[in-house]
């Protein structure tokens, strides 16, 4: 019985030793695997950090690249604008060149016509300078003559104006003289009488002319009534005071009486 117990105890000890040894081997291997995994983790962490650094660097490079691309795009736009300006200037230059070419052709045509004109006058083109100087000299002489003629014309015009003014004055005086002469036989008519204030209004008619020196007489039919004194001259009529000292006794000036000149005009 004790022997069996010893055997079982031995078997149990051996089993325990085996399991202990086996577990020790597994633990050792597990420890080594864990260390290996930790090493790999450390390596992977380094790789990850390096990759993150590269990503950050690439991101910065990408942002810088985008900035450069934007700058390049702006430069391209500016260059396009400059090219458009250059193209416009080039077209303008072409237009100016065509214009200059046309002007050159026109100048050549003028030169040709000038040469032909000089040839027609028997003048060689290389002698044109002297020919033009001679023409300028003649022109200056003609200009001086023209200036003298203008001065003479101006003087004649001034005299003409003065004579015209004098003629106008003479004509006006002649008209006035004729009017005065016609007025000698003309008569005016009394159109209103105010004996309270002692004045009359006289319609001058067409030919009756009155001046401040006129002597006015009033008559009825062929009978002299008296004199009037000129008070004021208005358009087409006069206002006269009645000279009662000259009025015939028992007679009063009335509407319809005629007025005539006491002193006929001689000039």
C-alpha positions in Angstrom: 0.0 0.0 0.0 2.8 2.3 0.9 4.6 1.2 -2.2 1.6 2.2 -4.4 1.5 5.5 -2.6 5.1 6.1 -3.3 4.6 5.2 -6.9 1.7 7.5 -7.3 3.6 10.2 -5.5 6.6 9.7 -7.8 4.4 9.7 -10.8 2.7 12.8 -9.6 6.1 14.4 -8.9 7.3 13.4 -12.3 4.1 14.8 -13.9 4.4 18.0 -11.9 8.0 18.3 -13.0 7.1 17.6 -16.6 4.3 20.2 -16.5 6.5 22.6 -14.7 9.3 22.2 -17.2 6.9 22.3 -20.1 5.3 25.5 -18.8 8.7 26.9 -18.2 9.7 26.2 -21.8 6.4 27.8 -23.0 6.9 30.8 -20.7 10.4 31.2 -21.9 9.3 31.0 -25.5 6.4 33.3 -24.8 8.8 35.8 -23.2 11.1 35.7 -26.1 8.1 36.1 -28.5 6.9 39.0 -26.5 10.3 40.6 -26.6 10.5 40.0 -30.3 7.0 41.5 -30.7 8.1 44.5 -28.6 11.1 44.9 -30.8 8.9 44.8 -33.9 6.5 47.3 -32.3 9.4 49.6 -31.5 10.6 49.2 -35.1 7.0 49.8 -36.4 6.7 52.8 -34.2 9.8 54.3 -35.7 8.6 53.4 -39.2 5.2 55.0 -38.4 6.9 58.1 -37.0 9.2 58.3 -40.0 6.2 57.8 -42.3 4.2 60.5 -40.4 7.2 62.9 -40.7 7.4 62.1 -44.4 3.6 62.7 -44.7 4.0 66.1 -42.9 7.0 66.9 -45.2 5.1 65.9 -48.2 2.0 67.9 -47.1 4.2 71.0 -46.6 5.8 70.3 -49.9 2.4 69.9 -51.5 1.2 73.2 -49.9 4.4 74.9 -51.2 3.8 73.3 -54.6 0.2 74.5 -54.7 1.4 78.0 -53.7 4.0 77.9 -56.5 1.3 76.6 -58.9 -1.0 79.5 -57.9 1.9 81.9 -58.4 2.7 80.4 -61.7 -1.0 80.7 -62.7 -0.9 84.4 -61.8 2.3 84.8 -63.8 0.7 83.0 -66.7 -2.3 85.4 -66.5 0.0 88.4 -66.4 2.0 87.0 -69.3 -1.2 86.5 -71.2 -2.2 90.1 -70.5 1.2 91.3 -71.6 1.0 89.2 -74.8 -2.4 90.7 -75.5 -0.9 94.2 -75.1 2.0 93.2 -77.3 -0.3 91.8 -79.9 -2.4 95.0 -79.9 0.8 97.1 -80.1 2.0 94.9 -83.0 -1.2 95.4 -84.9 -1.0 99.1 -84.3 2.6 99.0 -85.5 1.5 97.2 -88.6 -1.2 99.8 -89.2 1.3 102.7 -88.6 3.7 101.0 -91.0 1.0 100.8 -93.7 0.2 104.4 -93.1 3.9 105.4 -93.3 4.2 103.3 -96.5 1.2 105.2 -98.0 2.7 108.5 -96.9 6.0 107.5 -98.5 4.2 106.6 -101.7 2.3 109.9 -101.6 5.6 111.8 -100.9 7.3 110.0 -103.9 4.3 111.0 -106.0 4.6 114.6 -104.9 8.3 114.5 -105.6 7.6 113.1 -109.0 5.0 115.8 -109.7 7.4 118.5 -108.4 10.2 117.2 -110.7 7.8 117.3 -113.6 6.6 120.8 -112.7 10.2 122.0 -112.5 11.0 120.3 -115.8 8.0 122.0 -117.4 9.5 125.3 -116.2 12.9 124.4 -117.6 14.4 124.0 -114.1 16.5 121.1 -113.1 15.5 119.5 -109.8 18.9 120.2 -108.3 18.4 123.9 -109.1 15.0 124.0 -107.4 16.4 125.7 -104.3 17.5 128.8 -106.2 14.3 128.8 -108.2 12.2 128.7 -105.0 14.4 131.5 -103.5 13.6 133.6 -106.7 9.9 132.8 -106.3 10.1 133.8 -102.6 11.8 137.1 -103.5 9.0 137.8 -106.1 6.4 136.8 -103.5 7.9 139.2 -101.0 7.8 142.0 -103.6 4.2 141.2 -104.5 3.4 141.1 -100.7 4.8 144.5 -100.2 2.9 145.8 -103.2 -0.2 144.1 -101.9 0.3 145.7 -98.5 0.6 149.1 -100.1 -2.5 148.5 -102.1 -4.4 147.4 -99.0 -3.2 150.6 -97.2 -4.4 152.7 -100.2 -7.7 150.8 -100.3 -8.1 151.3 -96.6 -7.5 155.1 -97.0 -9.9 155.2 -99.9 -12.5 153.3 -97.9 -12.1 155.8 -95.0 -12.5 158.7 -97.5 -15.5 156.9 -99.0 -17.1 156.4 -95.6 -16.5 160.1 -94.8 -17.9 161.1 -98.1 -20.8 158.8 -97.7 -21.5 160.3 -94.3 -21.3 163.7 -95.7 -23.5 162.7 -98.6 -26.0 161.3 -96.1 -26.0 164.5 -94.2 -26.5 166.5 -97.4 -29.2 164.3 -98.5 -30.9 164.5 -95.1 -30.6 168.3 -95.2 -31.9 168.3 -98.7 -34.9 166.2 -97.7 -35.5 168.5 -94.7 -35.2 171.6 -97.0 -37.7 170.1 -99.4 -40.0 169.3 -96.6 -39.8 172.8 -95.3 -40.4 174.2 -98.8 -43.4 171.9 -99.2 -44.5 173.0 -95.8 -44.8 176.6 -96.9 -48.0 175.9 -98.7 -49.2 173.2 -96.3 -51.7 173.7 -93.6 -52.3 172.0 -90.2 -55.7 171.6 -88.5 -56.8 172.5 -85.0 -58.2 169.3 -83.5 -58.8 170.4 -79.8 -59.2 173.7 -78.0 -59.0 174.5 -74.3 -59.8 178.1 -73.6 -59.6 177.6 -69.8 -55.9 176.8 -70.1 -55.4 178.7 -73.3 -53.9 176.0 -75.6 -54.8 174.1 -78.7 -53.8 170.7 -80.2 -52.9 170.8 -83.9 -52.7 167.8 -86.3 -49.7 168.4 -88.5 -51.0 166.3 -91.4 -48.5 165.0 -94.0 -46.3 167.9 -95.2 -46.5 170.4 -92.4 -43.1 170.8 -90.8 -42.5 172.6 -87.5 -39.4 173.7 -85.8 -38.7 175.6 -82.6 -38.4 178.8 -84.7 -41.6 178.4 -86.6 -44.1 181.3 -86.6 -47.6 179.9 -86.6 -50.7 181.7 -87.7 -54.3 180.6 -87.4 -57.1 181.4 -89.9 -60.6 180.5 -90.6 -61.4 180.2 -94.3 -59.3 183.1 -95.7 -59.5 185.3 -92.6 -56.6 185.6 -90.3 -57.6 185.1 -86.6 -54.3 185.5 -84.8 -51.1 183.8 -83.7 -50.1 180.6 -81.8 -47.0 180.1 -79.7 -45.4 176.6 -80.0 -45.4 174.8 -76.7 -44.3 171.2 -77.6 -43.7 169.0 -80.6 -45.1 165.4 -80.5 -45.3 162.7 -83.1 -47.8 163.9 -85.8 -49.0 166.8 -83.7 -48.1 169.9 -81.7 -49.4 171.7 -78.6 -49.6 175.5 -78.9 -50.5 178.3 -76.6 -53.1 180.8 -77.9 -51.6 184.3 -78.2 -54.8 186.1 -77.1 -53.1 189.5 -77.7 -53.2 188.8 -81.4 -56.6 187.3 -81.6 -59.2 189.4 -83.5 -61.9 190.9 -81.2 -65.0 188.8 -80.9 -63.3 185.7 -82.5 -62.2 182.5 -80.7 -60.0 179.8 -82.0 -62.1 176.6 -82.6 -61.7 173.1 -83.9 -61.2 173.0 -87.7 -59.3 176.3 -87.9 -56.3 176.1 -90.1 -52.6 176.7 -89.1 -50.0 178.0 -91.6 -46.5 179.4 -91.5 -46.1 183.1 -90.9 -42.6 183.1 -92.3 -42.1 180.8 -95.3 -39.0 178.7 -95.3 -36.4 179.7 -97.9 -33.8 176.9 -97.3 
